[in-house]
Amino acid sequence: MNFVSVREGAPGERRVALTPGVTKRLVGLGASVHLETGYGAALDLADDLYTEAGATFGARDALLASADVLVALNPPDEATLSALPEGAIVMSFLDPFRKGELVTLARDRKLSTLVMELIPRTSYAQKMDALSSQASLGGYAAVITAADRSPKSFPMMSTPAGTIPPARVFVVGVGVAGLQAIATAKRLGARVEAYDTRPVVAEQVQSLGAKFVELDVGETGQTEQGYAKELTPEQLAEQRRQMAKVVAGADVVITTAQLFGRPAPRIVDADMVAGMKPGSVIVDMAASTGGNVEGSVSDEEVVVNGIRIIGFANLPGQVARDASEMYASNVFALIEHAWDEEQGGMVVERDGDEVLNGCLLTHGGVVRDERVAKSLEGGA
């Protein structure tokens, strides 16, 4: 079975979908791995490292035309999907709710798409959960980025000239990214507070040495997948009102709140930004899906009245080596799970298989996920 991976086309992207170590494991599984020449150059991974692992190299167009399986990280563009043989398997992030044109193209070309965002959030599937692995590194990178931009030192320092108080960091949203942001800020010596609409995460926040901020916005909770439930407009307004004092006292605010398949909730408005001290830094990790912060711009860094608002979409790419290792491991775990010796390779369907049934988006000319299919109908 021919597994193909080509260089990522997103500007500035250094991550790769397959590392030499995972390539070797794939070959050991029985796969044939073919990569585009210069595949890992952006990450300083020479072609020789992949050759030693058992991969071969070739030109992009020829590789795509011969692929049984395309392994990618970012959503492949339309030209890439169009170059694949009908019926090929695609494994990647696909952003299906915002990139309906790619879903439609994959459906019409009868491509089988295993979408990494749709991996079930279960204990068994944790090793395949690329969304969480990348979010964790994103939370780390958000804090490092903020520390680099902030005019304050993070830890408390006692010096002959006086004592420097620790930086105050406020993390909004205590999912995978938020927890890693809290842990990283604490390691750097900051005083950390955190908030989430799910009171159940308070213990996790406190276990990391941070303070959980309690806001009364009425009934809240989480979905079966562990995501925070969407608040009503009235609840969001009350949340902003109560949160304003905490934001005003923070040197760094990191927002991580995203809703699967929907625009990110607006949590920090312009008045709250204006109430912060000059030199304060905000990192909006949801900028690419609409933004938690008024004034944030996806993939840009803007300054509003002395407040720096950072909306970098690819924070995991700032630690590209580890992000690539984690993503490649997630991909291999999914391939290994789907491998069928009798079929001579991986399968995309298996009766009662929660993982494959959960992440198989298009197959045989049909969009199988009802939520995405409904989204496509609404956009038609």
ZIBELRA-V46324 format. One record per helix or strand of 2 or more residues. SS is the DSSP state (hx for helix, st for strand). FROM is the first residue (numbers start at 1). TO is the last residue. If there is no record, write none. Layout:
ss = [SS	SS]
from = [FROM	FROM]
to = [TO	TO]
//
This chain:
ss = [st	hx	st	hx	hx	st	hx	st	hx	st	hx	st	hx	hx	hx	st	st	st	hx	st	hx	st	hx	st	hx	st	hx	st	st	hx	st	hx	st	hx	st	st	hx]
from = [2	20	32	41	47	56	60	69	78	89	100	112	116	124	130	157	162	168	176	191	199	211	233	252	270	281	287	301	307	316	339	341	345	354	360	366	370]
to = [5	29	36	43	52	58	65	71	83	92	108	115	118	128	149	159	164	172	187	195	207	212	248	255	274	284	289	304	310	338	340	343	346	359	363	367	379]
//
